[in-house]
Amino acid sequence: MLKTTDIHIRDPFVLPVPAERRYYLYGTTGSETWGHFATGFDYYTSPDLHTWEGPFPAFRPPAGFWSDRNYWAPEAHVYRGRCYLFASFKAEGVCRGTQILAADSPQGPFLPISDGPVTPRDWECLDGTLFVDADDQPWIAFCHEWVQVGDGEICALRLSTDLTSAVGQSQVLFHASEAPWAQELNSKGRKGYVTDGPWLHRLANGGLIILWSSFSTGGYTVGIAASASGEITGPWQQVPQPLYAGDGGHCMTFRTFAGQLMLAYHRPNPTPDERPYFVPLREGAASLEIA
């Protein structure tokens, strides 16, 4: 058995499985984050978010798979009776993008359902997440990377109902610099504003917010933007103060089997010290706060 502090991953994603009364934990394998070789994605399971079994293989690239590096930020979503893994991939000379994989259970094995990423092929993209709107239309929200555009973007793109392809054109929801707390990053001589890890959360009153990550005076940081229309297309307004500014981020929300709303994120941000954290949240009229 492992403790949470024993697990070295970034971008933690928790999928509660009520039928098993177990939580599945996915994430970026910490030791492989920045290398030029990736082996796949694993998962861990826990009855209580404190002790874990694993890692177990969820995805291993099939022969001829287009990507060999930067296997980042896997998210497991149950949609129309199947389990789908949204994850970022890259190869030499090929733009990073989010590809969607599918399996019959959260354990996998997950396999690609499309020929390459669903994000625009000539964009450097990452951290795609699934959102299903009030009309049961699936969308992918994702980041158009700061390394390509300077001022990182959060974008949205409609998906086909079987999640195998994009429908129409991407829409820019907002830029990183729109957040009052966001600071410009200077990495290896390159400057820009980062967008990472968008996660859409529907509030109890019907409001729609996006949790997303960038950098502030506190290091890696989680902020919130709210949709004025309650729809993914916005317009989006930034909450002036970040949700968390303690050098941790790339978060998502989930509910425990007891009904407690939780925030999952990694901290600190530097390798090799990243570990998953799970903290309770309180939901207000228009936003979230750490309980």
Secondary structure, 3 states (H helix, E strand, C coil): CEEHHHCCEEEEEEEEECCCCEEEEEEEEHHHCCCCCCCCEEEEEECCCCEEEEEEEEECCCCCCCCCEEEEEEEEEEECCEEEEEEEEEECCEEEEEEEEEECCCCCCCEECCCCCCCCCCCCEEEEEEEECCCCCEEEEEEECHHHHCECEEEEEEECCCCCCEEEEEEEEEEHHHCCCCCCEEECCEEEECCEEEEEEECCCCCEEEEEEEEECCEEEEEEEEECCCCCCCCEEECCCCCECCCCEEEEEEECCCCCEEEEEEECCCCCCCEEEEEEEEECCCCEEEC
